[in-house]
Amino acid sequence: MRKKIKEKEIKGIYGIAILLFLAFLFVPVVVLFQQSLEGKTGFSLAHYGAMLTQKGFGLAVRHSLEVSIVSAILATLLAFLLAYTVHYTNAPGGYKKFIRLAAQLPMLLPTITYGFAIIYSFGKQGLLTRLFGRQLFDIYGFKGLVIGYVIYTLPVSFMLLSNTMGYIDKKFMVVSRIMGDTPLKSFLQTIIRPLLGTFATSFVQCFFLCFTDYGIPESVGGKYEVVATVLYNEMLGSIPNFNNGAVVAVIMLVPSIVSILLLKFLERYNIRYNKISTIELAKNKMRDVLCVIGSAVVLLCVFAIFAVIFIMPFIQEWPYRAVFTLGHFQDVLRDNTLTAVYKNSLFVAFLTAIFGTILAYGCALVSARSSLRGSVKQVIESTALITNTIPGMVIGIAYMLVFSGTTLQNTFFLIIICNMIHYFSTPYLMIKNALLKLNTSWEATAKLLGDSWGKTLLRIITPNMSSTLMEVFGYYFVNAMVTVSAVIFIAGARTMVITTKIKELQYFMKFNEIFVLSILILLTNLCMKGVLFLLS
């Protein structure tokens, strides 16, 4: 009887989750496909033909591929240097902790801000340009995009590589030295080889993020047009064409499909160790010094670019009146429109974090703590994989096509649902992996004592999951504060959030307000991270 009750509750959770994904993921994507195939007399490939032969579109695709490949390679290499310094050198422990924190800093800011930071750092009147006495390079186009994309994807690549390095058994380094291998051969066999799968995964993830990002090319893309800017112009340009926009959105799904297939294929190259041995790393002063200097240069470059965000708002008028002032902050705080937008962002972020965590927790319980059939669980696994690789712009456009003219148009509800679906994959996997580590006998013991499944969930499972749930809450909150690619298509004047407001302020060249709002986002995310860290 108890088992039936438990299965009934689990099936209820599963049913609600599936209905949510059907209504707000699969149906919108199907409508998007229909829109791309809509002709005058029925289904037609005419819009695909028009877009593929349109002047400049092929060049935009080539640009996206080129800049994404270069950025993904650079981000992975730099992330490897940071992760190697943390795991394979005798650098001071405090410095290693600093790397772990500093490498994740860009995640706390919206990508659209990166571009403005690059402009005010390397532009003709930029801070670094004036320090060096000349402009180092043209920031608009390929070079500016590469810098922005590398900063954007560096945290993701670092976390992937650092996590894998933590599970590599270092005793094989000792075995390699005993066998008489050269330092280079030992390095390749005991470090690089176990990381090959993660290197490939990092490249795929970074490439996908670069290819589908809108915020960075919007600010520093210039005349170097990429697919994301083409998509935005087709949907929200001076002459919108929803059919052509839907075609571009479908084409942007191609990297998603390729990413899914590659990630599945790359799983077989992951090396798993039965036991992780703790050994003392060999002393090598040259290795330690070079890695510390190299990692410090990487982080210094990132901080140097973001420094302008904290300098420009305190200067009266850069570069003509370089006088300290708090006026820009006071103006923003006095502006009811801007403070309302900040409150909107907080409201959306909190509700996204609350309901997103509940959704991910419920789905993870179905996968990890139920006896439902494997095929049933695979539906959630597949959905998580899809949400991990479908671009935010595609989700936003699909929502715009489906919900325009309905009561959900331009509502906070739609923005919150969009964020929950878009960022579902990582929280789900985090909670699922944590649940799999919990002792299943706890539930059996509670059942023998007469507790219902609900009481067991509240009294035993959830308290032991508290740190993971708080981490997931923080993940949803931070991403809801910085996202721009999806919400830009579904936010209205009343429901505008900070990132969409920054996009609007760009047209009026109000960069001081942009930087003040960016600082508010950063401080808010840091405060949330700090509070959750103390609670956990």
N, C-alpha and C positions, 0 to 999 in steps of 0.2 A: 504493500500500500504506500509506504513512504517513497519507494522508488518511483511509483506512478506519479505521486505528487511532485517529486523532484523533476521528473521528465516533463510533466505538464508545465511547470514553471519555466524550465529551460526552453521548451518548445514555444512558450509565450514570448520569451525574450527573443528567440530566433525569428519568430514571425514578425514582430515589431521591427527588428533590424532589417529584415528582407524587404518589408513594405517600404521602409524609409529609403533604402538603396534603389528599389524599383522606381519610386516616385521622383527621387532627386538625383539619380545618377544614370540609370539605364534608359529610362524614358526620354530625358533631355538629350542624351547622346543619339538615340534613335531619331528623334525629331531633327537634330542637327544633320544627320545623314540624309533624311528626307528633304530638308531644305536645300542641300547641295545638289540633289538630283531632280529638283522641281523644275519642270519645263512648262511651256504654254499648253501642251496637250497631254501632259502626264510626266512620267519619269524620263529624264534626259541627261546625257553627259555633256550637253552644250556648255554649261557653266565651267566644267572642268577644262574643256577645250579652250574656252575664252581666257581662263586664268593662266593655263600652262603656256599659252601663246602670247599672253599680255607682255608688252614691252617692260622689261625691268624685273619681272617676277623671277625668271630663271637666275638672274644675277643676284637677287636677294637671297634665294635658296643657297647659291654658291657661297655668298658672303657668310650666311649663318653657319654653313658647314665648316668653312675655313676658320672663322674666329672661334667657334665652339671646340674644334679639334685642338687648336693651339692652346686655348685657355685650359682645357681639361688636362692636357699633358703637363703644362706648367704648374697648375694647381696640385696635381698628384705628386710631382717631383718635390715641390716646396713642402707639401704636407708630410712627405716621407722624411725630409730633413728634420722637421719639428718632432715627428713621432719617434724617429731614431734617437734624437737627443734625449727624449724622455725615457726610452726603454733600454738603450744600449750604450749609454755613456755614464760616467761617474760625475756628471754635472751636479752642482748643489741641489738638494731636495727642494728648497724654496724656489729655485729657478725653474725646476721641472713643473711645480705646481703653477707657477706664473704662466708657463707656456700653455698648459691645459686650459687655463682661464682666458688668456689673451687670444688664443687661436679661435675661440668661439665668439669673440666680441662682435664681429660683423653680422652675426645672426640676429643681433638685438636691434638692428637698424633696417629700414626698408631699402630695397635695392635702388629705388629712384633717387635716394639721397646720395648713394655712392657717386653717381654721375656729377652731381653738383659739387661734391667734395673734390672730385678730380678737376673740375673746371676751376675752382678757387685755389687749387694747389698748383696745377700745371698750366693754367691758361695764361694769356698774355700779361695779365695783371695779377696772376696767382701768387700765393704766399711763397711757395718754393721757387717759382720763377724769379721773384725779386731777390730771394736769398742767393740764388746762383748767378744772378745778373743777366740771364737770358732764358728764353723759352727753350726747354730741352727737346721738345717734340710737339707735333701737332696732335692735340688731344682728341679732336673730333674724327671719328672713323675707327679704323682697325685697332690702332694702338690704345686709344681710350677705352674701347670695348674690352680688349684683352685685360687691361689693368682692372677694370670694374668686375669682369667675370671671374678673374683669379681670386680677387678679394671675396667675392660672393660664394665661390665654391670651395675655398680653402678650408673653412670649418667642417664641411661635410666630408671632404677627403681625409682630413686629419682624424676625425672621429672613427672613420672606417679603418684606417691603417693602424691607429693607436689601439683600437679594440682588438684587432687581430694579433698585433704584436704582444699584447698581454697574454695571449693563449699559445704562443710559440714556446716550446720546451727548449730552454737555453742550454740544457746539458749536452745537446748535440754540438754546440760550439766547442766544448771541452773535448768531446770525442774526435772532432775534426782536427783539433790541434795535436792530440795524441797520435793520430794517424799520419801526421806530418804534412797536412795540407798547408799551402801558402795562405797568408791572410786574405788575399783576394778570393781564392777558391773557397775558403771557409765562409767568407762573407756571402758569396753567391749561393752556396749550398745550404747554409743554415739560416739565412735571413731572407734573401731575395726569393729563393725558390718557394718557401712556404707562403710568401706574400703574393705570388703571381696572380692567383685568383682574385685577391683583394685589390691589387693594382688595376686589373681589368674592370672590376666592379666600380672602383673609384672613377676610372676614366668614363665608363658608361653613365654613371650618375651625374658627374660633372658636365659631360657633354650634353646630356638631356636638360639639365638646369639652365645651361647657357643658351641652348637652341630655343628654349621656350620662354626665356625671361623677356619681359617688356620694359621694366623700370630703367635698366641701364642704357639700352639703345635709345630710349625716349629722351634722355638727357645728353648723352655724348655720341650718339650714333651719327649725327650730322647727315651728310649725303650718302653715307655708307649704309644703305637700306638693308634691313634683315627681314626675315619672315614675320616676326612679331609685330614690327611697325606696319608692314603691309596689311596684316590682319586687322590692326586697330583702325587704320585709315579706311579699310573697306567697310567696317561696321559702324564707326563713329566719325568718319571723315566728313568733309563738306557735302559730298554726295554719297550717302550710304548705299551699299548694295549688299543686302543680306544674303542673297544666293551666292555671290562670289566670296563673301566673307565666310560663309559656311564651308565652301570648297577649301579655302585656305586653312580653316580650323581642322577639317578632315585630314588635309595634307600634314598638318602639325601632329596628327595622331600617329603618323608613320614612325617617328622616333620612339613613340610610346610602345608600339608593337615590337619594334626591333629591340628596345630595352628589355621588355619582358622575356623575349626569346633568348637574348644574350645572358641575362641574369640567371635564367634557368639553366642554360648551358654551362655557365661559369661555376655553378655550385659543385660540379664534379671535380673541380681543381682545388677546392678547399681542403687543406691538410688538417686532419684532426689528430690530436695527441691523447693517448690514454691517461697521461698524468703530466702535470706541469711541475717541473723541478725548479727549485730556487737555488741559484748559484751566485757567487760573487763575480762580478764582471772583471775581466782582465784589465790591469792598469795600462792605460795608453794616453799619456798626457797630450800628445799631438792630436789624437782623435777627439779628445774631450774639448780642447781649445778651439779646434776648427769647427766642431759642431755647435759649440756655445756661440762663437762669433757669427757663424752662418745663420743660425736660428734667430739670433738677436737682430741681425740685419733684416731678415724677413719681417719680423714683428715690428721693427722700427719703421720700415717702409709703409706698413699698414697703418701704424699710428700716425706717421707723418701726414698721410693723406687725410685721415679722419680728424687730425688736429684742427683743421680749419673750421670744422663744425663747432668747436668749442672756443674759437678765437673770433671769427667774423661777427657773431651776434653781439659781442662786447665792444666792437669798434664802430664809431659813429658812421663813417662812410668810407669803405675801403675802395681804392688805396689813397683817396684824396684827403680824407680827414681821419687819420689814424689816432683817434682820441678815445680813451676808455669811456664806455657808457653802459648804463643799464636800461636805456630808453627802449631798445627793441624788445626786451623781455616785458617791460611795463606795458608797451603798446599791445603786445599779444595778449597779456593777461587782462587788459581792459577791453579787448575786442570780444564782445559777446558771441559773435559768429565763430571765432576760433576756439574759444573756451567750450562752446557747445559741441564743436566737432571733436574736441578732446574727450568730452564726457561721452559722446557717442562711441568713440573708440574703446573707452573703458567698459562701457555697457556691453558692447559686442564681444570684447575679449573675455570678460568674466562669464557671460552666458555660453559662449563657445567652449570655454574651458570646462565649465560644469557639465553641460550636456554632452560635449564631445568625450569627456572622460567616462561618463555613464554609458555612452554608446560603445566605446572601445572595451570597457570592462565587461559589458553584457556579451559582446561577441567573443571575447577571449574566454569567458566562462563556458560558452557553448563549445568552443574548440578544445579547451584544455581540461574542463571538469565535468564533462557529460559523456554519456554512453550512446549518443546519437551516431547514426551511421557515418562512415568516412566520407561518403559522397555528399552528405548534408553539410558536414564541416568544410568540405572542399569548396563549397559555394562561397563561404566567408573568406577562405584563404585566397581564392581567385579575385574576389572583390577587393581585398586589401592590396593585392598586386596591381590591379587596375588603377585604384586611386593613387598608388605610389608613382605611377608613370603617366597619368593623364595630365596634360598641362592645365594650369589654373585658368589661362585665357580661354581654353576650350570649354571648361565648365561654365565660366562666366557668360560666354556667348550662348551656350546651350540654354542656360537659365533665361537669358534675355529673350530668346526666341520662344520659349515655352510659356513663360509667365508674364510676358508683356500683355497688358490689357486685363489681367486678372487682379484679384484683391491682394495677391502676394507681391505685385510689382512695387519696387522701391520700398520694401519693408525690411525692418531689422531681422525679422524671422527668416527671410530668404538669405540674407547675408550670413547669419549664424549657421543655418543649415549648410550653406555653401562651404564655409570654413570647416565645419565638422566632417563633411564628406571629403573635401580636398586633402585634409591633413590626417585622415583616419589611419593610414597604413602603419606609420611608425608607432603611435600610441598603442594600437592593437597588438603589434608584435612585441612591444616592451612588456605589456601586461600578460600576454600569453606566455612568454618565456619565463616570467616570474611565477606565474601560476603552476607551470610544469615542474618547478623546483620545490613546490610545497608538498608536504607529506599527505598523500591521499587518505591515510588511515585516520586523519583528524575527523573527516566527515563520517567515516564508519563508526568511530567512537561516539560522536555526537548523536548519530542515529540510534545507537544502542541506549543512550541516555534519554531518548525520547524527544530530542530537539527536532524541529522541522528544518527543512532545507534553508528556508528564509532566515531562521535564527542562527543556523550554522554559518551562513554567509555573512550576517551582520556581526556575530560574536567572535568568530574564529578566522575565517578567510580574509575578510576586509581589513581587520586590524593588522594582520601579518602582511598585507599588501599596501599598507599606508604610504610607505616611502616611494614605492613605484607609482602609486596613484597620484601623489603630489608631483612627482617628476612629469607625469603625463599632463597633469593640470597646467604646469608651467610651460610645457611644450606647446600645448594648444593656445595658451594665453599669449605667449610671445609671438607665435606665428600669426595669430589674429590681429595683433597690434601692427605688424610690419607688412602684411600681405597687400598687394596692389593689383596683381594681374587679373584676378577673378572679380574682385569687388568693383573694379572700375566700370564694369558693364552693368552692374545691378544696383549700385547705390544711387539714390536720388538726392535732391537738394535737402530734404529733411533728414535723410539717413546717411549723409556724407560722413566718412571717417577721415582720420588724419591723412592717410596715404592718398586718398582721392582728392583731398583738399590741397595737398602739396602739388599734385598734378595741375590743379586749377591755378594755384599761385605762380606756377612756372610761366604761364602765359603772360602774367602781369609783371614778371621779372622781380618778384618780391622774395629775394633769396634770404634776407635776414629772417623773415617770418618762417621760411622753409627750414632754416637751421635751428631756430628756436623750437619749432614743432618736433624736429628730429631729436633734439636734446630731451624734450619731454618724453618722447617714445623710449629713448635709451634709458633715462632715469627710471621711468615706470617699469620697464622690463628688468632692470637691475634690482629695483626694490622688490619686485615679485620674486625674482630668483633668490634674493637674500632671505626673504621671509620664509619661502618654502624650504630653503637649506636649513634654517634654524629650526623649523618645525620637524623636519625629517631627522 
